[in-house]
Amino acid sequence: MRAFKKIFRNTFYLSVSQVVNKLLYLVLMMVMARKLGVDGLGNYAFVFAFISIVFPFTELGLTNLTVRTIARHKAQSATLIGNVIAIRLIAFAVVAVLATIYITTVGNLKAALLLSLLIMLCMSLLIIFNSVFRAFEKMEYQAMVEIAQSVVTVALGVVFLAKGGGLLSLMVAFVLGNMAALAVAIRITCQKYRPQLMINFVMWKSLLKDGFYFWMAFLFALVVYNADMLMLFYLKGSEVTGLYKAAYTIVKNVEILPPLFVMALYPQFSRFWVSNRKGLVNAYRKAFGLMLLAAVAIVAGVILLAKPLIFLVFGDMFKQSVLLLQMLSLTILFFLLNTLNGHYLFAVNRQREHTIFAAIGVALNVMLNLALIPTYGAYGAVISTTFAFFVTFVARQVYILRINSHISRLE
C-alpha cells in the first residue's frame, strides 16, 4: 500500500507538470503556426529534429542507468551524480565541436542551429538532475523544474513572436527557458543531495560500460521518432514537413500522461528485481492492463476529434493534417506499450535485448521511409513509423512473456 501511494503521488506530480507544460506549449504552437506559417513551422521542426538526433550522443545511456543504480543503492548517490555530470560535460564538448562543423555548412538555419547547442548543453545537465529526482522518487522536484522551463520559454516565445520575431527569436526563448530550469534544478540538487563533482576513472569505466546498451536504446528510439521528420524535410521540403509536424505535435501532446505512470513505476521495478520478483511480475501485469486501456481510449479520442484539434491549434491552413493525425494516432497504442515494456526490460537488466529490438525498429523505419516518402510523402512516413512501432512492440512483448514465465516457474 505504501508503494502504491508513492507511485500515485509521483504520477500525480508528473501529470500536473506535464498537463501545465503541454497546455503552455500548445499556446506557443498556436502562435507559431500563425506567425511562422507552414514553411516556418517546417524549419522549426527541422531544428528540433536536429536536436533530437544530436542530443543522444551526449547522453551515453547514463539517464536510466542513474535512476536504476540510485534506486537500488542510494548511498552511492553523491559520488555517482558528480561523476555523471563530469562525463556528460566532456561528452557535450566533443559533440558540440563536431556538430558545429556540420552547422557551418547549413544555409539560412545556421544561427538557429548554433543556438540549439546551448539548449542541448542545458538539457544534458537537466536530464541528470531529473534522473536523480526520479531515483529518489521525488517527482515534485522534477515537476518544479519542468514548469519553470515551460513558463519562461512560452512567455518569452509568445512575446518575441508577437513583436515580429521569427525562428531565431524563438530559439533565444528556448535557451533562456532551459537556463532558468537548470538554475532551479541545480539549487534543489545541491540543497537535498549534495553531489560531489569529482573524477573517478574506475567509476567512469563502469558507468560507460553499463550504460552502453541504455545509450544505444535511447539513440535508436529518438531516431525512430525523428527520422521521418528529417527525411520528409530533405525529400519533400519544409511545407510537407510542417503538415506532418502539426499532426505529430497533437499526438505527442495527447499521449503524455500514461508514460508518467511508467516513470513512477521504474524505480519500484528496479528494486523488485533484486528483492521481490514475483511481486515484479504481478506489478507488470497490472500496469500493462492499465496502459492498454489508456492507449485504446486515447487512440479512439484522437480519431474522433482530429479535425477540431487541428483547426483549433493550427488553423484551417493545416486541414491536410487531419487525415495524417487520424492515421498517426495508431502509433500511440504501440508507443505507450513500448514505453512500459522498455522500462521493464531496463529494470530486469535486459537492456541489451531492448536495444536489439530498438535497432530492428530503426532499420525498418529508415528503409520504409526511403521507399515510401518519395511516392506517398507524409502518408508514407506515417505508414513507416506505425509499422516500425508495431514490430518492436511484438518483439518486446514475446520476450517479456518468456521472462515472466521463467520467473513464475522459479517462484
Legacy VTK file of the C-alpha trace (Angstrom):
# vtk DataFile Version 3.0
C-alpha trace
ASCII
DATASET POLYDATA
POINTS 411 float
0.000 0.000 0.000
2.856 2.368 0.836
4.480 1.695 -2.535
1.159 2.297 -4.308
0.731 5.657 -2.544
4.228 6.684 -3.573
3.604 5.709 -7.194
0.278 7.548 -7.193
1.820 10.660 -5.629
4.691 10.770 -8.102
2.398 10.130 -11.054
0.198 12.979 -9.832
3.074 15.455 -9.638
4.383 14.492 -13.065
0.871 14.618 -14.516
0.265 18.125 -13.209
3.623 19.216 -14.607
3.014 17.669 -17.998
-0.537 18.990 -18.328
0.636 22.508 -17.492
3.619 22.216 -19.824
1.675 20.791 -22.735
-1.058 23.410 -22.432
1.554 26.161 -22.392
3.419 24.714 -25.374
0.147 24.296 -27.260
-0.432 28.021 -26.805
3.056 28.657 -28.141
2.438 26.286 -31.053
-0.804 28.090 -31.917
1.069 31.408 -32.044
3.926 29.828 -34.016
1.592 28.321 -36.609
0.009 31.704 -37.263
3.186 33.785 -37.130
5.634 31.435 -38.867
3.242 29.702 -41.298
3.614 26.219 -42.776
7.105 26.851 -44.145
8.361 28.402 -40.908
6.931 25.572 -38.850
8.769 23.162 -41.121
12.070 24.940 -40.374
11.282 24.807 -36.655
10.610 21.064 -36.988
13.970 20.574 -38.716
15.914 22.402 -35.977
14.326 20.363 -33.197
14.692 17.135 -35.145
18.396 18.061 -35.369
18.473 18.438 -31.585
16.766 15.072 -31.166
19.317 13.351 -33.382
22.438 15.019 -31.958
21.494 15.094 -28.272
21.688 11.313 -27.639
25.429 11.433 -28.319
25.795 13.416 -25.082
23.526 11.073 -23.123
25.703 7.903 -23.159
22.961 5.818 -21.545
23.523 7.420 -18.165
19.960 8.618 -17.509
18.135 5.344 -16.919
21.297 3.773 -15.505
21.456 6.569 -12.907
17.820 6.008 -11.925
18.278 2.251 -11.593
21.564 2.477 -9.673
20.426 5.101 -7.162
17.050 3.381 -6.687
18.929 0.227 -5.624
21.886 1.867 -3.829
21.020 5.346 -2.537
24.239 5.636 -0.506
26.198 5.978 -3.743
24.184 8.954 -4.986
26.526 11.884 -4.164
29.572 10.313 -5.824
27.557 8.954 -8.731
25.932 12.307 -9.531
29.267 14.128 -9.595
30.903 11.634 -11.913
27.916 11.527 -14.260
27.977 15.332 -14.544
31.701 15.266 -15.404
31.205 12.619 -18.085
28.258 14.454 -19.632
30.137 17.758 -19.822
33.059 16.143 -21.635
30.691 14.304 -23.986
28.852 17.538 -24.784
32.094 19.370 -25.577
33.087 16.712 -28.105
29.629 16.587 -29.690
29.383 20.388 -29.859
32.637 20.657 -31.819
31.535 18.012 -34.334
28.037 19.498 -34.640
29.474 22.954 -35.280
31.432 21.603 -38.230
28.160 20.410 -39.759
26.291 23.601 -38.879
28.787 25.746 -40.808
27.607 24.008 -43.991
23.938 24.897 -43.422
22.453 27.960 -45.066
19.728 30.131 -43.539
19.276 27.968 -40.409
22.889 28.289 -39.224
22.199 30.731 -36.364
19.194 28.739 -35.096
21.227 25.521 -35.086
24.073 27.189 -33.175
21.597 28.302 -30.517
20.329 24.727 -30.373
23.752 23.728 -28.989
23.110 25.912 -25.931
19.745 24.226 -25.489
21.440 20.825 -25.635
24.008 21.856 -23.012
21.218 22.730 -20.601
19.346 19.544 -21.487
22.455 17.448 -20.833
22.582 18.683 -17.256
18.837 18.881 -16.649
18.332 15.252 -17.546
20.886 14.231 -14.887
19.162 16.174 -12.132
15.734 14.886 -13.165
17.020 11.310 -13.114
18.189 11.871 -9.529
14.748 13.178 -8.545
13.162 10.116 -10.165
15.539 7.696 -8.422
14.700 9.185 -5.012
11.025 9.176 -6.073
10.735 12.921 -5.512
8.972 13.787 -8.720
7.671 17.027 -7.254
11.163 18.449 -7.786
11.152 17.383 -11.419
7.704 18.965 -11.787
9.007 22.277 -10.409
11.930 22.265 -12.843
9.794 21.425 -15.868
7.149 24.043 -15.070
9.838 26.711 -14.628
11.236 25.766 -18.029
7.920 25.922 -19.864
6.670 29.119 -18.219
9.798 31.092 -19.124
10.077 29.602 -22.628
6.435 30.099 -23.592
6.121 33.569 -22.081
9.211 34.824 -23.878
8.363 32.953 -27.092
4.888 34.475 -27.335
6.236 37.962 -26.621
9.031 37.639 -29.191
6.703 36.314 -31.896
4.046 38.934 -31.147
6.665 41.651 -31.666
7.502 40.282 -35.111
10.344 37.954 -34.208
10.999 34.827 -36.213
12.603 31.449 -35.633
15.796 32.972 -34.232
13.915 34.885 -31.533
12.029 31.739 -30.674
15.300 29.832 -30.206
16.503 32.537 -27.793
13.324 31.960 -25.755
14.089 28.230 -25.589
17.663 28.924 -24.461
16.536 31.240 -21.663
13.792 28.817 -20.563
16.266 25.953 -20.284
18.725 28.130 -18.368
16.016 29.083 -15.863
15.090 25.424 -15.348
18.740 24.482 -14.908
19.164 27.107 -12.185
16.198 25.644 -10.267
17.467 22.067 -10.679
20.993 22.906 -9.501
19.705 24.642 -6.393
17.430 21.745 -5.398
20.097 19.104 -6.038
22.792 20.946 -4.091
20.466 21.502 -1.138
18.990 17.997 -0.980
21.651 15.591 -2.276
24.993 17.467 -2.106
26.660 16.000 -5.219
30.437 15.665 -5.210
31.829 16.816 -8.547
34.835 14.558 -8.974
36.762 12.340 -11.348
36.895 8.616 -10.624
38.122 6.834 -13.746
37.251 3.413 -12.340
33.658 4.543 -11.900
33.705 6.171 -15.338
34.709 2.889 -16.929
31.935 1.044 -15.107
29.312 3.676 -15.949
30.210 3.817 -19.633
30.293 0.038 -19.916
26.965 -0.471 -18.132
25.384 2.473 -19.908
26.294 1.380 -23.432
23.085 -0.525 -24.181
20.970 2.126 -22.450
22.642 4.660 -24.747
22.063 2.628 -27.890
18.412 2.120 -26.974
17.971 5.847 -26.350
19.672 6.684 -29.638
17.605 4.219 -31.650
14.358 5.386 -30.027
14.982 9.011 -30.908
15.962 8.112 -34.458
12.677 6.228 -34.857
10.734 9.200 -33.503
12.532 11.788 -35.660
13.868 10.084 -38.776
10.565 10.615 -40.543
10.715 14.378 -39.886
14.262 14.744 -41.165
13.695 12.554 -44.218
10.495 14.406 -45.091
12.376 17.707 -44.881
15.117 16.567 -47.245
12.905 14.579 -49.629
9.747 16.711 -49.721
10.629 20.129 -48.300
9.506 22.278 -45.392
5.800 22.576 -46.339
5.096 18.823 -46.232
7.198 18.586 -43.074
5.115 21.348 -41.494
1.865 19.480 -42.221
3.309 16.302 -40.721
4.684 18.245 -37.735
1.199 19.551 -36.963
-0.245 16.021 -36.707
2.822 14.780 -34.843
2.540 17.617 -32.294
-1.046 16.674 -31.429
-0.043 13.032 -30.976
2.860 13.891 -28.664
0.613 16.140 -26.567
-2.235 13.668 -26.029
-0.044 10.694 -25.079
1.716 12.424 -22.195
0.054 11.026 -19.069
0.466 7.207 -19.279
4.291 7.343 -19.640
4.430 9.333 -16.402
2.934 6.331 -14.630
5.762 4.228 -16.081
8.364 6.742 -14.893
6.963 6.484 -11.374
6.963 2.666 -11.605
10.527 2.300 -12.891
12.342 2.724 -9.525
9.925 0.205 -7.987
10.518 -2.258 -10.822
14.275 -1.882 -10.339
14.081 -2.669 -6.629
11.620 -5.544 -7.092
14.065 -7.272 -9.454
16.520 -7.754 -6.579
14.026 -8.226 -3.743
10.610 -9.488 -4.915
10.455 -10.950 -8.421
7.003 -12.451 -8.026
5.739 -9.025 -6.995
7.520 -7.582 -10.027
5.614 -9.843 -12.416
2.287 -9.045 -10.764
3.010 -5.316 -10.871
3.930 -5.523 -14.557
0.749 -7.386 -15.483
-1.443 -4.813 -13.731
0.478 -1.953 -15.303
0.145 -3.486 -18.776
-3.626 -3.762 -18.426
-3.927 -0.141 -17.330
-1.643 1.045 -20.109
-3.600 -0.866 -22.754
-6.903 0.629 -21.617
-5.455 4.132 -21.597
-3.914 3.677 -25.058
-7.137 2.438 -26.665
-9.123 5.314 -25.154
-6.629 7.924 -26.369
-6.472 6.487 -29.907
-10.266 6.477 -30.185
-10.467 10.061 -28.932
-7.853 11.338 -31.375
-9.535 9.667 -34.369
-12.904 11.192 -33.471
-11.588 14.665 -32.626
-8.805 15.005 -35.209
-10.440 17.769 -37.264
-11.397 20.106 -34.397
-7.990 19.558 -32.766
-6.067 20.516 -35.902
-8.271 23.515 -36.666
-8.173 24.739 -33.053
-4.420 24.522 -32.630
-3.086 25.238 -36.130
-5.912 26.795 -38.119
-7.574 25.824 -41.402
-4.339 26.216 -43.399
-3.347 22.840 -41.888
-6.522 20.983 -42.953
-4.422 18.381 -44.794
-3.036 17.355 -41.409
-6.388 15.952 -40.251
-6.086 12.622 -42.076
-2.404 12.428 -41.131
-3.370 12.799 -37.473
-6.014 10.078 -37.696
-3.533 7.693 -39.288
-0.708 8.614 -36.899
-2.922 8.063 -33.842
-2.357 4.302 -34.070
1.286 4.854 -33.117
0.051 5.989 -29.689
-1.022 2.431 -28.851
2.363 0.916 -29.645
4.330 3.838 -28.197
2.680 3.560 -24.783
3.058 -0.209 -24.575
6.658 0.021 -25.811
7.371 2.615 -23.116
6.208 0.233 -20.385
8.000 -2.750 -21.884
11.232 -0.839 -22.408
11.423 0.311 -18.793
10.565 -3.194 -17.629
13.471 -4.629 -19.620
15.791 -1.972 -18.169
14.656 -2.857 -14.647
15.363 -6.591 -15.123
18.847 -5.984 -16.592
17.808 -6.798 -20.160
18.948 -3.535 -21.766
20.929 -5.467 -24.386
17.833 -7.207 -25.702
15.831 -3.982 -25.550
18.496 -2.307 -27.679
18.398 -5.077 -30.273
14.642 -4.635 -30.642
15.106 -0.850 -30.959
17.738 -1.357 -33.687
15.285 -3.502 -35.637
12.732 -0.689 -35.399
15.218 1.907 -36.653
16.252 -0.219 -39.621
12.636 -0.845 -40.606
11.656 2.783 -40.201
14.514 4.176 -42.258
14.159 1.615 -45.070
10.400 2.087 -45.308
10.739 5.878 -45.220
13.206 5.750 -48.104
10.821 3.511 -50.046
7.536 5.290 -49.292
8.203 9.010 -48.750
9.261 9.795 -52.365
5.915 8.473 -53.628
3.473 8.978 -50.763
5.044 11.902 -48.877
3.818 12.378 -45.316
1.445 9.402 -45.615
4.417 7.175 -46.347
6.121 8.482 -43.195
3.043 7.599 -41.131
2.925 4.055 -42.517
6.656 3.545 -41.914
6.571 4.766 -38.324
3.445 2.805 -37.413
4.794 -0.461 -38.794
8.155 0.000 -37.046
6.412 0.627 -33.712
4.235 -2.466 -34.214
7.152 -4.792 -34.960
9.176 -3.611 -31.955
6.150 -3.992 -29.686
5.587 -7.600 -30.752
9.265 -8.466 -30.305
9.485 -6.984 -26.804
6.183 -8.467 -25.706
7.119 -12.008 -26.709
10.447 -11.685 -24.906
8.858 -10.310 -21.713
6.321 -13.138 -21.648
9.241 -15.586 -21.695
10.959 -13.748 -18.816
7.812 -13.661 -16.704
7.079 -17.317 -17.391
10.568 -18.238 -16.204
10.161 -16.148 -13.015
6.784 -17.751 -12.269
8.242 -21.258 -12.586
11.123 -20.406 -10.231
8.847 -18.826 -7.671
LINES 1 412
411 0 1 2 3 4 5 6 7 8 9 10 11 12 13 14 15 16 17 18 19 20 21 22 23 24 25 26 27 28 29 30 31 32 33 34 35 36 37 38 39 40 41 42 43 44 45 46 47 48 49 50 51 52 53 54 55 56 57 58 59 60 61 62 63 64 65 66 67 68 69 70 71 72 73 74 75 76 77 78 79 80 81 82 83 84 85 86 87 88 89 90 91 92 93 94 95 96 97 98 99 100 101 102 103 104 105 106 107 108 109 110 111 112 113 114 115 116 117 118 119 120 121 122 123 124 125 126 127 128 129 130 131 132 133 134 135 136 137 138 139 140 141 142 143 144 145 146 147 148 149 150 151 152 153 154 155 156 157 158 159 160 161 162 163 164 165 166 167 168 169 170 171 172 173 174 175 176 177 178 179 180 181 182 183 184 185 186 187 188 189 190 191 192 193 194 195 196 197 198 199 200 201 202 203 204 205 206 207 208 209 210 211 212 213 214 215 216 217 218 219 220 221 222 223 224 225 226 227 228 229 230 231 232 233 234 235 236 237 238 239 240 241 242 243 244 245 246 247 248 249 250 251 252 253 254 255 256 257 258 259 260 261 262 263 264 265 266 267 268 269 270 271 272 273 274 275 276 277 278 279 280 281 282 283 284 285 286 287 288 289 290 291 292 293 294 295 296 297 298 299 300 301 302 303 304 305 306 307 308 309 310 311 312 313 314 315 316 317 318 319 320 321 322 323 324 325 326 327 328 329 330 331 332 333 334 335 336 337 338 339 340 341 342 343 344 345 346 347 348 349 350 351 352 353 354 355 356 357 358 359 360 361 362 363 364 365 366 367 368 369 370 371 372 373 374 375 376 377 378 379 380 381 382 383 384 385 386 387 388 389 390 391 392 393 394 395 396 397 398 399 400 401 402 403 404 405 406 407 408 409 410
